[in-house]
Amino acid sequence: MTGLWRQVLTALNSDQPHAQHDRERLLALGAAELAHARRTSEAPVTVKDVQRIALAEFSLLLDDAQARSALAQRRRG
């Protein structure tokens, strides 16, 4: 997962241009990973969890499809 966080930080902090789609995909995946790491029960992580974390941590508004895709990608590993 270290590689993911390196990519997330690069997308957030780099002055190099990133394709908007790639940036959003990386940040959504980071939000999905944080949602899994922060869950406090056995209940599955939801799309709303990912959206809430993306907004709070990355100031990124994700739609349902983006959040769902990030969750699916995170589950596939």
C-alpha positions as CSV (number, residue, x, y, z in Angstrom):
1,M,0.0,0.0,0.0
2,T,3.0,2.3,0.3
3,G,2.9,2.8,-3.4
4,L,-0.7,4.0,-3.3
5,W,0.1,6.6,-0.6
6,R,3.1,7.9,-2.6
7,Q,0.8,8.3,-5.6
8,V,-1.9,10.0,-3.5
9,L,0.6,12.5,-2.0
10,T,2.0,13.2,-5.5
11,A,-1.5,13.8,-6.8
12,L,-2.2,16.2,-3.9
13,N,1.1,18.1,-3.7
14,S,2.9,18.0,-7.0
15,D,3.1,21.0,-9.2
16,Q,3.3,18.6,-12.2
17,P,0.0,18.5,-14.0
18,H,-2.0,15.3,-13.6
19,A,-4.8,14.3,-15.7
20,Q,-8.0,15.2,-13.7
21,H,-9.4,11.7,-14.2
22,D,-6.2,10.0,-12.9
23,R,-6.0,12.4,-10.0
24,E,-9.6,11.7,-9.0
25,R,-9.2,8.0,-9.4
26,L,-6.1,8.0,-7.1
27,L,-7.7,10.1,-4.5
28,A,-10.9,8.0,-4.6
29,L,-8.8,4.9,-4.1
30,G,-7.0,6.6,-1.2
31,A,-10.4,7.4,0.4
32,A,-11.5,3.8,0.0
33,E,-8.4,2.6,1.7
34,L,-8.8,5.1,4.6
35,A,-12.5,4.0,4.9
36,H,-11.4,0.4,5.4
37,A,-8.6,1.3,7.8
38,R,-10.9,3.5,9.9
39,R,-13.9,1.2,10.2
40,T,-14.8,0.4,13.7
41,S,-17.2,-2.5,13.2
42,E,-17.6,-5.5,11.0
43,A,-20.1,-3.6,8.8
44,P,-18.9,-3.3,5.2
45,V,-17.5,0.1,4.0
46,T,-20.1,1.9,2.0
47,V,-20.1,4.3,-0.9
48,K,-21.1,7.1,1.5
49,D,-18.1,6.3,3.7
50,V,-15.8,6.7,0.8
51,Q,-17.5,9.9,-0.3
52,R,-17.4,11.4,3.2
53,I,-13.6,10.7,3.6
54,A,-12.8,12.0,0.1
55,L,-14.5,15.2,0.9
56,A,-13.0,15.6,4.4
57,E,-9.5,14.5,3.6
58,F,-8.9,15.5,0.0
59,S,-11.6,18.2,-0.7
60,L,-12.9,15.9,-3.4
61,L,-16.6,15.4,-4.3
62,L,-17.1,11.8,-5.6
63,D,-20.2,10.6,-7.3
64,D,-21.6,7.2,-6.4
65,A,-20.0,5.6,-9.5
66,Q,-16.5,6.9,-8.6
67,A,-16.8,5.8,-5.0
68,R,-18.2,2.4,-6.0
69,S,-15.4,1.9,-8.5
70,A,-12.7,2.7,-5.9
71,L,-14.3,0.3,-3.4
72,A,-14.3,-2.5,-6.0
73,Q,-10.7,-1.8,-7.0
74,R,-9.6,-1.8,-3.3
75,R,-11.3,-5.2,-2.8
76,R,-9.5,-6.6,-5.8
77,G,-6.3,-5.5,-4.2
